[in-house]
Amino acid sequence: MSLRISEISLTERQIEVLHLLAQGKRGSNIAVQLGISVCTIRAHIRNAMQKLDAANIPHAVARAYVKGILS
């Protein structure tokens, strides 16, 4: 399932990872919490950054807030 806001379609998992990053969690901690590999977390982050046209993780989180994806 995906969420479409302002022509940006992120998966639920990508949104979940961005939310956890916004809380200050690191990729390795997120991987343990979600029970998936760090490589998978990196892929979710990379894909979300591409979709949000973000240069880095803080930029992706900020854009997600501005677009109303995170609240």
mmCIF file of the N, C-alpha and C atoms, coordinates in Angstrom:
data_MODEL
# 
_entry.id   MODEL 
# 
loop_
_atom_site.group_PDB 
_atom_site.id 
_atom_site.type_symbol 
_atom_site.label_atom_id 
_atom_site.label_alt_id 
_atom_site.label_comp_id 
_atom_site.label_asym_id 
_atom_site.label_entity_id 
_atom_site.label_seq_id 
_atom_site.pdbx_PDB_ins_code 
_atom_site.Cartn_x 
_atom_site.Cartn_y 
_atom_site.Cartn_z 
_atom_site.occupancy 
_atom_site.B_iso_or_equiv 
_atom_site.pdbx_formal_charge 
_atom_site.auth_seq_id 
_atom_site.auth_comp_id 
_atom_site.auth_asym_id 
_atom_site.auth_atom_id 
_atom_site.pdbx_PDB_model_num 
ATOM 1   N N  . MET A 1 1  ? 0.847  -1.177 0.000  1.00 0.00 ? 1  MET A N  1 
ATOM 2   C CA . MET A 1 1  ? 0.000  0.000  0.000  1.00 0.00 ? 1  MET A CA 1 
ATOM 3   C C  . MET A 1 1  ? 0.889  1.235  0.000  1.00 0.00 ? 1  MET A C  1 
ATOM 4   N N  . SER A 1 2  ? 0.466  2.293  -0.632 1.00 0.00 ? 2  SER A N  1 
ATOM 5   C CA . SER A 1 2  ? 1.253  3.517  -0.663 1.00 0.00 ? 2  SER A CA 1 
ATOM 6   C C  . SER A 1 2  ? 0.369  4.714  -0.369 1.00 0.00 ? 2  SER A C  1 
ATOM 7   N N  . LEU A 1 3  ? 0.994  5.796  0.002  1.00 0.00 ? 3  LEU A N  1 
ATOM 8   C CA . LEU A 1 3  ? 0.307  7.033  0.323  1.00 0.00 ? 3  LEU A CA 1 
ATOM 9   C C  . LEU A 1 3  ? 0.674  8.053  -0.741 1.00 0.00 ? 3  LEU A C  1 
ATOM 10  N N  . ARG A 1 4  ? -0.313 8.666  -1.369 1.00 0.00 ? 4  ARG A N  1 
ATOM 11  C CA . ARG A 1 4  ? -0.040 9.637  -2.424 1.00 0.00 ? 4  ARG A CA 1 
ATOM 12  C C  . ARG A 1 4  ? -0.432 11.025 -1.924 1.00 0.00 ? 4  ARG A C  1 
ATOM 13  N N  . ILE A 1 5  ? 0.577  11.869 -1.780 1.00 0.00 ? 5  ILE A N  1 
ATOM 14  C CA . ILE A 1 5  ? 0.358  13.244 -1.355 1.00 0.00 ? 5  ILE A CA 1 
ATOM 15  C C  . ILE A 1 5  ? 1.186  14.132 -2.269 1.00 0.00 ? 5  ILE A C  1 
ATOM 16  N N  . SER A 1 6  ? 0.531  15.091 -2.899 1.00 0.00 ? 6  SER A N  1 
ATOM 17  C CA . SER A 1 6  ? 1.214  16.016 -3.802 1.00 0.00 ? 6  SER A CA 1 
ATOM 18  C C  . SER A 1 6  ? 2.099  15.272 -4.799 1.00 0.00 ? 6  SER A C  1 
ATOM 19  N N  . GLU A 1 7  ? 1.558  14.247 -5.395 1.00 0.00 ? 7  GLU A N  1 
ATOM 20  C CA . GLU A 1 7  ? 2.250  13.463 -6.419 1.00 0.00 ? 7  GLU A CA 1 
ATOM 21  C C  . GLU A 1 7  ? 3.443  12.686 -5.888 1.00 0.00 ? 7  GLU A C  1 
ATOM 22  N N  . ILE A 1 8  ? 3.576  12.549 -4.587 1.00 0.00 ? 8  ILE A N  1 
ATOM 23  C CA . ILE A 1 8  ? 4.644  11.738 -3.996 1.00 0.00 ? 8  ILE A CA 1 
ATOM 24  C C  . ILE A 1 8  ? 4.000  10.494 -3.417 1.00 0.00 ? 8  ILE A C  1 
ATOM 25  N N  . SER A 1 9  ? 4.485  9.350  -3.832 1.00 0.00 ? 9  SER A N  1 
ATOM 26  C CA . SER A 1 9  ? 3.924  8.093  -3.380 1.00 0.00 ? 9  SER A CA 1 
ATOM 27  C C  . SER A 1 9  ? 4.978  7.310  -2.603 1.00 0.00 ? 9  SER A C  1 
ATOM 28  N N  . LEU A 1 10 ? 4.868  7.326  -1.277 1.00 0.00 ? 10 LEU A N  1 
ATOM 29  C CA . LEU A 1 10 ? 5.777  6.579  -0.421 1.00 0.00 ? 10 LEU A CA 1 
ATOM 30  C C  . LEU A 1 10 ? 5.052  5.350  0.122  1.00 0.00 ? 10 LEU A C  1 
ATOM 31  N N  . THR A 1 11 ? 5.785  4.270  0.284  1.00 0.00 ? 11 THR A N  1 
ATOM 32  C CA . THR A 1 11 ? 5.184  3.081  0.883  1.00 0.00 ? 11 THR A CA 1 
ATOM 33  C C  . THR A 1 11 ? 5.005  3.313  2.379  1.00 0.00 ? 11 THR A C  1 
ATOM 34  N N  . GLU A 1 12 ? 4.176  2.500  2.992  1.00 0.00 ? 12 GLU A N  1 
ATOM 35  C CA . GLU A 1 12 ? 3.981  2.607  4.441  1.00 0.00 ? 12 GLU A CA 1 
ATOM 36  C C  . GLU A 1 12 ? 5.299  2.401  5.173  1.00 0.00 ? 12 GLU A C  1 
ATOM 37  N N  . ARG A 1 13 ? 6.119  1.484  4.691  1.00 0.00 ? 13 ARG A N  1 
ATOM 38  C CA . ARG A 1 13 ? 7.400  1.210  5.345  1.00 0.00 ? 13 ARG A CA 1 
ATOM 39  C C  . ARG A 1 13 ? 8.346  2.404  5.209  1.00 0.00 ? 13 ARG A C  1 
ATOM 40  N N  . GLN A 1 14 ? 8.366  3.042  4.047  1.00 0.00 ? 14 GLN A N  1 
ATOM 41  C CA . GLN A 1 14 ? 9.205  4.223  3.867  1.00 0.00 ? 14 GLN A CA 1 
ATOM 42  C C  . GLN A 1 14 ? 8.775  5.335  4.824  1.00 0.00 ? 14 GLN A C  1 
ATOM 43  N N  . ILE A 1 15 ? 7.485  5.506  4.973  1.00 0.00 ? 15 ILE A N  1 
ATOM 44  C CA . ILE A 1 15 ? 6.965  6.510  5.908  1.00 0.00 ? 15 ILE A CA 1 
ATOM 45  C C  . ILE A 1 15 ? 7.342  6.148  7.331  1.00 0.00 ? 15 ILE A C  1 
ATOM 46  N N  . GLU A 1 16 ? 7.224  4.877  7.677  1.00 0.00 ? 16 GLU A N  1 
ATOM 47  C CA . GLU A 1 16 ? 7.580  4.419  9.021  1.00 0.00 ? 16 GLU A CA 1 
ATOM 48  C C  . GLU A 1 16 ? 9.060  4.686  9.308  1.00 0.00 ? 16 GLU A C  1 
ATOM 49  N N  . VAL A 1 17 ? 9.918  4.392  8.351  1.00 0.00 ? 17 VAL A N  1 
ATOM 50  C CA . VAL A 1 17 ? 11.354 4.621  8.523  1.00 0.00 ? 17 VAL A CA 1 
ATOM 51  C C  . VAL A 1 17 ? 11.638 6.117  8.657  1.00 0.00 ? 17 VAL A C  1 
ATOM 52  N N  . LEU A 1 18 ? 11.020 6.943  7.837  1.00 0.00 ? 18 LEU A N  1 
ATOM 53  C CA . LEU A 1 18 ? 11.207 8.394  7.951  1.00 0.00 ? 18 LEU A CA 1 
ATOM 54  C C  . LEU A 1 18 ? 10.746 8.901  9.316  1.00 0.00 ? 18 LEU A C  1 
ATOM 55  N N  . HIS A 1 19 ? 9.644  8.382  9.789  1.00 0.00 ? 19 HIS A N  1 
ATOM 56  C CA . HIS A 1 19 ? 9.121  8.769  11.110 1.00 0.00 ? 19 HIS A CA 1 
ATOM 57  C C  . HIS A 1 19 ? 10.135 8.425  12.202 1.00 0.00 ? 19 HIS A C  1 
ATOM 58  N N  . LEU A 1 20 ? 10.708 7.242  12.139 1.00 0.00 ? 20 LEU A N  1 
ATOM 59  C CA . LEU A 1 20 ? 11.696 6.831  13.132 1.00 0.00 ? 20 LEU A CA 1 
ATOM 60  C C  . LEU A 1 20 ? 12.982 7.662  13.010 1.00 0.00 ? 20 LEU A C  1 
ATOM 61  N N  . LEU A 1 21 ? 13.374 7.998  11.794 1.00 0.00 ? 21 LEU A N  1 
ATOM 62  C CA . LEU A 1 21 ? 14.532 8.873  11.596 1.00 0.00 ? 21 LEU A CA 1 
ATOM 63  C C  . LEU A 1 21 ? 14.251 10.256 12.188 1.00 0.00 ? 21 LEU A C  1 
ATOM 64  N N  . ALA A 1 22 ? 13.033 10.733 12.024 1.00 0.00 ? 22 ALA A N  1 
ATOM 65  C CA . ALA A 1 22 ? 12.651 12.038 12.569 1.00 0.00 ? 22 ALA A CA 1 
ATOM 66  C C  . ALA A 1 22 ? 12.730 12.048 14.093 1.00 0.00 ? 22 ALA A C  1 
ATOM 67  N N  . GLN A 1 23 ? 12.582 10.870 14.704 1.00 0.00 ? 23 GLN A N  1 
ATOM 68  C CA . GLN A 1 23 ? 12.688 10.743 16.159 1.00 0.00 ? 23 GLN A CA 1 
ATOM 69  C C  . GLN A 1 23 ? 14.143 10.646 16.607 1.00 0.00 ? 23 GLN A C  1 
ATOM 70  N N  . GLY A 1 24 ? 15.073 10.672 15.648 1.00 0.00 ? 24 GLY A N  1 
ATOM 71  C CA . GLY A 1 24 ? 16.489 10.634 15.963 1.00 0.00 ? 24 GLY A CA 1 
ATOM 72  C C  . GLY A 1 24 ? 17.095 9.245  16.019 1.00 0.00 ? 24 GLY A C  1 
ATOM 73  N N  . LYS A 1 25 ? 16.340 8.238  15.596 1.00 0.00 ? 25 LYS A N  1 
ATOM 74  C CA . LYS A 1 25 ? 16.872 6.876  15.607 1.00 0.00 ? 25 LYS A CA 1 
ATOM 75  C C  . LYS A 1 25 ? 17.826 6.671  14.443 1.00 0.00 ? 25 LYS A C  1 
ATOM 76  N N  . ARG A 1 26 ? 18.794 5.796  14.644 1.00 0.00 ? 26 ARG A N  1 
ATOM 77  C CA . ARG A 1 26 ? 19.779 5.465  13.612 1.00 0.00 ? 26 ARG A CA 1 
ATOM 78  C C  . ARG A 1 26 ? 19.293 4.262  12.816 1.00 0.00 ? 26 ARG A C  1 
ATOM 79  N N  . GLY A 1 27 ? 19.826 4.120  11.617 1.00 0.00 ? 27 GLY A N  1 
ATOM 80  C CA . GLY A 1 27 ? 19.429 3.016  10.749 1.00 0.00 ? 27 GLY A CA 1 
ATOM 81  C C  . GLY A 1 27 ? 19.569 1.660  11.397 1.00 0.00 ? 27 GLY A C  1 
ATOM 82  N N  . SER A 1 28 ? 20.657 1.447  12.127 1.00 0.00 ? 28 SER A N  1 
ATOM 83  C CA . SER A 1 28 ? 20.870 0.143  12.767 1.00 0.00 ? 28 SER A CA 1 
ATOM 84  C C  . SER A 1 28 ? 19.825 -0.124 13.848 1.00 0.00 ? 28 SER A C  1 
ATOM 85  N N  . ASN A 1 29 ? 19.445 0.920  14.596 1.00 0.00 ? 29 ASN A N  1 
ATOM 86  C CA . ASN A 1 29 ? 18.409 0.759  15.624 1.00 0.00 ? 29 ASN A CA 1 
ATOM 87  C C  . ASN A 1 29 ? 17.038 0.497  14.995 1.00 0.00 ? 29 ASN A C  1 
ATOM 88  N N  . ILE A 1 30 ? 16.779 1.182  13.893 1.00 0.00 ? 30 ILE A N  1 
ATOM 89  C CA . ILE A 1 30 ? 15.512 0.986  13.181 1.00 0.00 ? 30 ILE A CA 1 
ATOM 90  C C  . ILE A 1 30 ? 15.433 -0.438 12.652 1.00 0.00 ? 30 ILE A C  1 
ATOM 91  N N  . ALA A 1 31 ? 16.531 -0.939 12.118 1.00 0.00 ? 31 ALA A N  1 
ATOM 92  C CA . ALA A 1 31 ? 16.563 -2.303 11.588 1.00 0.00 ? 31 ALA A CA 1 
ATOM 93  C C  . ALA A 1 31 ? 16.216 -3.310 12.678 1.00 0.00 ? 31 ALA A C  1 
ATOM 94  N N  . VAL A 1 32 ? 16.802 -3.154 13.849 1.00 0.00 ? 32 VAL A N  1 
ATOM 95  C CA . VAL A 1 32 ? 16.511 -4.063 14.959 1.00 0.00 ? 32 VAL A CA 1 
ATOM 96  C C  . VAL A 1 32 ? 15.048 -3.941 15.370 1.00 0.00 ? 32 VAL A C  1 
ATOM 97  N N  . GLN A 1 33 ? 14.570 -2.695 15.498 1.00 0.00 ? 33 GLN A N  1 
ATOM 98  C CA . GLN A 1 33 ? 13.186 -2.460 15.921 1.00 0.00 ? 33 GLN A CA 1 
ATOM 99  C C  . GLN A 1 33 ? 12.179 -3.082 14.959 1.00 0.00 ? 33 GLN A C  1 
ATOM 100 N N  . LEU A 1 34 ? 12.460 -2.974 13.659 1.00 0.00 ? 34 LEU A N  1 
ATOM 101 C CA . LEU A 1 34 ? 11.515 -3.481 12.651 1.00 0.00 ? 34 LEU A CA 1 
ATOM 102 C C  . LEU A 1 34 ? 11.793 -4.928 12.252 1.00 0.00 ? 34 LEU A C  1 
ATOM 103 N N  . GLY A 1 35 ? 12.914 -5.466 12.715 1.00 0.00 ? 35 GLY A N  1 
ATOM 104 C CA . GLY A 1 35 ? 13.240 -6.855 12.409 1.00 0.00 ? 35 GLY A CA 1 
ATOM 105 C C  . GLY A 1 35 ? 13.641 -7.080 10.965 1.00 0.00 ? 35 GLY A C  1 
ATOM 106 N N  . ILE A 1 36 ? 14.303 -6.085 10.378 1.00 0.00 ? 36 ILE A N  1 
ATOM 107 C CA . ILE A 1 36 ? 14.784 -6.213 9.004  1.00 0.00 ? 36 ILE A CA 1 
ATOM 108 C C  . ILE A 1 36 ? 16.253 -5.800 8.966  1.00 0.00 ? 36 ILE A C  1 
ATOM 109 N N  . SER A 1 37 ? 16.911 -6.030 7.848  1.00 0.00 ? 37 SER A N  1 
ATOM 110 C CA . SER A 1 37 ? 18.348 -5.759 7.762  1.00 0.00 ? 37 SER A CA 1 
ATOM 111 C C  . SER A 1 37 ? 18.630 -4.270 7.584  1.00 0.00 ? 37 SER A C  1 
ATOM 112 N N  . VAL A 1 38 ? 19.846 -3.892 7.942  1.00 0.00 ? 38 VAL A N  1 
ATOM 113 C CA . VAL A 1 38 ? 20.293 -2.517 7.746  1.00 0.00 ? 38 VAL A CA 1 
ATOM 114 C C  . VAL A 1 38 ? 20.297 -2.177 6.260  1.00 0.00 ? 38 VAL A C  1 
ATOM 115 N N  . CYS A 1 39 ? 20.635 -3.146 5.423  1.00 0.00 ? 39 CYS A N  1 
ATOM 116 C CA . CYS A 1 39 ? 20.615 -2.919 3.968  1.00 0.00 ? 39 CYS A CA 1 
ATOM 117 C C  . CYS A 1 39 ? 19.210 -2.568 3.484  1.00 0.00 ? 39 CYS A C  1 
ATOM 118 N N  . THR A 1 40 ? 18.220 -3.223 4.047  1.00 0.00 ? 40 THR A N  1 
ATOM 119 C CA . THR A 1 40 ? 16.834 -2.927 3.673  1.00 0.00 ? 40 THR A CA 1 
ATOM 120 C C  . THR A 1 40 ? 16.444 -1.536 4.146  1.00 0.00 ? 40 THR A C  1 
ATOM 121 N N  . ILE A 1 41 ? 16.872 -1.162 5.342  1.00 0.00 ? 41 ILE A N  1 
ATOM 122 C CA . ILE A 1 41 ? 16.604 0.188  5.844  1.00 0.00 ? 41 ILE A CA 1 
ATOM 123 C C  . ILE A 1 41 ? 17.228 1.218  4.909  1.00 0.00 ? 41 ILE A C  1 
ATOM 124 N N  . ARG A 1 42 ? 18.470 0.982  4.528  1.00 0.00 ? 42 ARG A N  1 
ATOM 125 C CA . ARG A 1 42 ? 19.150 1.903  3.610  1.00 0.00 ? 42 ARG A CA 1 
ATOM 126 C C  . ARG A 1 42 ? 18.395 2.032  2.289  1.00 0.00 ? 42 ARG A C  1 
ATOM 127 N N  . ALA A 1 43 ? 17.867 0.919  1.798  1.00 0.00 ? 43 ALA A N  1 
ATOM 128 C CA . ALA A 1 43 ? 17.097 0.950  0.544  1.00 0.00 ? 43 ALA A CA 1 
ATOM 129 C C  . ALA A 1 43 ? 15.825 1.776  0.719  1.00 0.00 ? 43 ALA A C  1 
ATOM 130 N N  . HIS A 1 44 ? 15.137 1.611  1.839  1.00 0.00 ? 44 HIS A N  1 
ATOM 131 C CA . HIS A 1 44 ? 13.924 2.406  2.100  1.00 0.00 ? 44 HIS A CA 1 
ATOM 132 C C  . HIS A 1 44 ? 14.272 3.889  2.165  1.00 0.00 ? 44 HIS A C  1 
ATOM 133 N N  . ILE A 1 45 ? 15.373 4.209  2.843  1.00 0.00 ? 45 ILE A N  1 
ATOM 134 C CA . ILE A 1 45 ? 15.793 5.608  2.959  1.00 0.00 ? 45 ILE A CA 1 
ATOM 135 C C  . ILE A 1 45 ? 16.153 6.165  1.586  1.00 0.00 ? 45 ILE A C  1 
ATOM 136 N N  . ARG A 1 46 ? 16.955 5.416  0.835  1.00 0.00 ? 46 ARG A N  1 
ATOM 137 C CA . ARG A 1 46 ? 17.379 5.858  -0.500 1.00 0.00 ? 46 ARG A CA 1 
ATOM 138 C C  . ARG A 1 46 ? 16.166 6.098  -1.407 1.00 0.00 ? 46 ARG A C  1 
ATOM 139 N N  . ASN A 1 47 ? 15.210 5.166  -1.400 1.00 0.00 ? 47 ASN A N  1 
ATOM 140 C CA . ASN A 1 47 ? 14.025 5.302  -2.251 1.00 0.00 ? 47 ASN A CA 1 
ATOM 141 C C  . ASN A 1 47 ? 13.161 6.480  -1.817 1.00 0.00 ? 47 ASN A C  1 
ATOM 142 N N  . ALA A 1 48 ? 13.003 6.667  -0.509 1.00 0.00 ? 48 ALA A N  1 
ATOM 143 C CA . ALA A 1 48 ? 12.219 7.798  -0.012 1.00 0.00 ? 48 ALA A CA 1 
ATOM 144 C C  . ALA A 1 48 ? 12.896 9.114  -0.381 1.00 0.00 ? 48 ALA A C  1 
ATOM 145 N N  . MET A 1 49 ? 14.222 9.162  -0.254 1.00 0.00 ? 49 MET A N  1 
ATOM 146 C CA . MET A 1 49 ? 14.960 10.376 -0.614 1.00 0.00 ? 49 MET A CA 1 
ATOM 147 C C  . MET A 1 49 ? 14.784 10.702 -2.092 1.00 0.00 ? 49 MET A C  1 
ATOM 148 N N  . GLN A 1 50 ? 14.828 9.689  -2.932 1.00 0.00 ? 50 GLN A N  1 
ATOM 149 C CA . GLN A 1 50 ? 14.620 9.907  -4.376 1.00 0.00 ? 50 GLN A CA 1 
ATOM 150 C C  . GLN A 1 50 ? 13.229 10.466 -4.633 1.00 0.00 ? 50 GLN A C  1 
ATOM 151 N N  . LYS A 1 51 ? 12.225 9.840  -4.048 1.00 0.00 ? 51 LYS A N  1 
ATOM 152 C CA . LYS A 1 51 ? 10.849 10.271 -4.266 1.00 0.00 ? 51 LYS A CA 1 
ATOM 153 C C  . LYS A 1 51 ? 10.597 11.682 -3.753 1.00 0.00 ? 51 LYS A C  1 
ATOM 154 N N  . LEU A 1 52 ? 11.286 12.038 -2.664 1.00 0.00 ? 52 LEU A N  1 
ATOM 155 C CA . LEU A 1 52 ? 11.120 13.370 -2.079 1.00 0.00 ? 52 LEU A CA 1 
ATOM 156 C C  . LEU A 1 52 ? 12.084 14.392 -2.679 1.00 0.00 ? 52 LEU A C  1 
ATOM 157 N N  . ASP A 1 53 ? 12.945 13.948 -3.590 1.00 0.00 ? 53 ASP A N  1 
ATOM 158 C CA . ASP A 1 53 ? 13.958 14.799 -4.210 1.00 0.00 ? 53 ASP A CA 1 
ATOM 159 C C  . ASP A 1 53 ? 14.798 15.481 -3.129 1.00 0.00 ? 53 ASP A C  1 
ATOM 160 N N  . ALA A 1 54 ? 15.264 14.665 -2.182 1.00 0.00 ? 54 ALA A N  1 
ATOM 161 C CA . ALA A 1 54 ? 16.030 15.162 -1.042 1.00 0.00 ? 54 ALA A CA 1 
ATOM 162 C C  . ALA A 1 54 ? 17.513 14.848 -1.202 1.00 0.00 ? 54 ALA A C  1 
ATOM 163 N N  . ALA A 1 55 ? 18.345 15.759 -0.728 1.00 0.00 ? 55 ALA A N  1 
ATOM 164 C CA . ALA A 1 55 ? 19.792 15.609 -0.839 1.00 0.00 ? 55 ALA A CA 1 
ATOM 165 C C  . ALA A 1 55 ? 20.378 14.728 0.254  1.00 0.00 ? 55 ALA A C  1 
ATOM 166 N N  . ASN A 1 56 ? 19.702 14.666 1.400  1.00 0.00 ? 56 ASN A N  1 
ATOM 167 C CA . ASN A 1 56 ? 20.196 13.875 2.525  1.00 0.00 ? 56 ASN A CA 1 
ATOM 168 C C  . ASN A 1 56 ? 19.013 13.516 3.439  1.00 0.00 ? 56 ASN A C  1 
ATOM 169 N N  . ILE A 1 57 ? 19.293 12.784 4.497  1.00 0.00 ? 57 ILE A N  1 
ATOM 170 C CA . ILE A 1 57 ? 18.212 12.316 5.373  1.00 0.00 ? 57 ILE A CA 1 
ATOM 171 C C  . ILE A 1 57 ? 17.476 13.470 6.050  1.00 0.00 ? 57 ILE A C  1 
ATOM 172 N N  . PRO A 1 58 ? 18.169 14.439 6.658  1.00 0.00 ? 58 PRO A N  1 
ATOM 173 C CA . PRO A 1 58 ? 17.422 15.549 7.273  1.00 0.00 ? 58 PRO A CA 1 
ATOM 174 C C  . PRO A 1 58 ? 16.545 16.297 6.264  1.00 0.00 ? 58 PRO A C  1 
ATOM 175 N N  . HIS A 1 59 ? 17.045 16.441 5.046  1.00 0.00 ? 59 HIS A N  1 
ATOM 176 C CA . HIS A 1 59 ? 16.262 17.094 3.993  1.00 0.00 ? 59 HIS A CA 1 
ATOM 177 C C  . HIS A 1 59 ? 15.016 16.265 3.671  1.00 0.00 ? 59 HIS A C  1 
ATOM 178 N N  . ALA A 1 60 ? 15.158 14.951 3.605  1.00 0.00 ? 60 ALA A N  1 
ATOM 179 C CA . ALA A 1 60 ? 14.016 14.074 3.328  1.00 0.00 ? 60 ALA A CA 1 
ATOM 180 C C  . ALA A 1 60 ? 12.972 14.177 4.430  1.00 0.00 ? 60 ALA A C  1 
ATOM 181 N N  . VAL A 1 61 ? 13.423 14.175 5.675  1.00 0.00 ? 61 VAL A N  1 
ATOM 182 C CA . VAL A 1 61 ? 12.490 14.294 6.804  1.00 0.00 ? 61 VAL A CA 1 
ATOM 183 C C  . VAL A 1 61 ? 11.773 15.639 6.744  1.00 0.00 ? 61 VAL A C  1 
ATOM 184 N N  . ALA A 1 62 ? 12.525 16.712 6.496  1.00 0.00 ? 62 ALA A N  1 
ATOM 185 C CA . ALA A 1 62 ? 11.923 18.044 6.408  1.00 0.00 ? 62 ALA A CA 1 
ATOM 186 C C  . ALA A 1 62 ? 10.897 18.110 5.282  1.00 0.00 ? 62 ALA A C  1 
ATOM 187 N N  . ARG A 1 63 ? 11.249 17.585 4.128  1.00 0.00 ? 63 ARG A N  1 
ATOM 188 C CA . ARG A 1 63 ? 10.308 17.606 2.997  1.00 0.00 ? 63 ARG A CA 1 
ATOM 189 C C  . ARG A 1 63 ? 9.061  16.774 3.296  1.00 0.00 ? 63 ARG A C  1 
ATOM 190 N N  . ALA A 1 64 ? 9.230  15.673 4.001  1.00 0.00 ? 64 ALA A N  1 
ATOM 191 C CA . ALA A 1 64 ? 8.080  14.838 4.371  1.00 0.00 ? 64 ALA A CA 1 
ATOM 192 C C  . ALA A 1 64 ? 7.142  15.609 5.290  1.00 0.00 ? 64 ALA A C  1 
ATOM 193 N N  . TYR A 1 65 ? 7.689  16.396 6.199  1.00 0.00 ? 65 TYR A N  1 
ATOM 194 C CA . TYR A 1 65 ? 6.853  17.235 7.070  1.00 0.00 ? 65 TYR A CA 1 
ATOM 195 C C  . TYR A 1 65 ? 6.146  18.308 6.266  1.00 0.00 ? 65 TYR A C  1 
ATOM 196 N N  . VAL A 1 66 ? 6.871  18.983 5.381  1.00 0.00 ? 66 VAL A N  1 
ATOM 197 C CA . VAL A 1 66 ? 6.291  20.055 4.574  1.00 0.00 ? 66 VAL A CA 1 
ATOM 198 C C  . VAL A 1 66 ? 5.175  19.528 3.679  1.00 0.00 ? 66 VAL A C  1 
ATOM 199 N N  . LYS A 1 67 ? 5.369  18.323 3.140  1.00 0.00 ? 67 LYS A N  1 
ATOM 200 C CA . LYS A 1 67 ? 4.362  17.731 2.248  1.00 0.00 ? 67 LYS A CA 1 
ATOM 201 C C  . LYS A 1 67 ? 3.188  17.111 3.015  1.00 0.00 ? 67 LYS A C  1 
ATOM 202 N N  . GLY A 1 68 ? 3.279  17.081 4.345  1.00 0.00 ? 68 GLY A N  1 
ATOM 203 C CA . GLY A 1 68 ? 2.182  16.524 5.146  1.00 0.00 ? 68 GLY A CA 1 
ATOM 204 C C  . GLY A 1 68 ? 2.236  15.012 5.260  1.00 0.00 ? 68 GLY A C  1 
ATOM 205 N N  . ILE A 1 69 ? 3.338  14.412 4.868  1.00 0.00 ? 69 ILE A N  1 
ATOM 206 C CA . ILE A 1 69 ? 3.482  12.970 4.955  1.00 0.00 ? 69 ILE A CA 1 
ATOM 207 C C  . ILE A 1 69 ? 3.747  12.563 6.402  1.00 0.00 ? 69 ILE A C  1 
ATOM 208 N N  . LEU A 1 70 ? 4.554  13.373 7.087  1.00 0.00 ? 70 LEU A N  1 
ATOM 209 C CA . LEU A 1 70 ? 4.801  13.188 8.522  1.00 0.00 ? 70 LEU A CA 1 
ATOM 210 C C  . LEU A 1 70 ? 4.107  14.320 9.253  1.00 0.00 ? 70 LEU A C  1 
ATOM 211 N N  . SER A 1 71 ? 3.671  14.014 10.449 1.00 0.00 ? 71 SER A N  1 
ATOM 212 C CA . SER A 1 71 ? 3.036  15.081 11.246 1.00 0.00 ? 71 SER A CA 1 
ATOM 213 C C  . SER A 1 71 ? 3.444  14.988 12.692 1.00 0.00 ? 71 SER A C  1 
# 
